[in-house]
Amino acid sequence: MYHVHEEIYNDFRTRGGFDDKKDNEETESAGFIASLCHQNYRKASWLVIYIVIGAQMAGVNIINIYTSTIFEAIDKNSKGSDGGLTAKA
């Protein structure tokens, strides 16, 4: 994934998209309160918060955490049978 970002960055730089003077200056980062309340960051910050809360309430995280354990158990139980992901009647 990093390589893709690097290619995009280099392509943008070669087209003159970046000002070299700005690249050398230190950039100021937004604090916690500014990221929630400042006009430039408010919408994106609250959207991310709502998405994370929604994912947590939907239970997606528990599946992500235990996926490897679930599939290892299926693999162990399916040894010698016709398959591990079949419906049992």
Sequence and secondary structure as in RCSB ss.txt:
>XXXX:A:sequence
MYHVHEEIYNDFRTRGGFDDKKDNEETESAGFIASLCHQNYRKASWLVIYIVIGAQMAGVNIINIYTSTIFEAID
KNSKGSDGGLTAKA
>XXXX:A:secstr
 HHHHHHHHHHHHHTT S HHHHHS      HHHHHHSTTTHHHHHHHHHHHHHHHHHTHHHHHHHHHHHHHHHH
HHTTTSS SS    
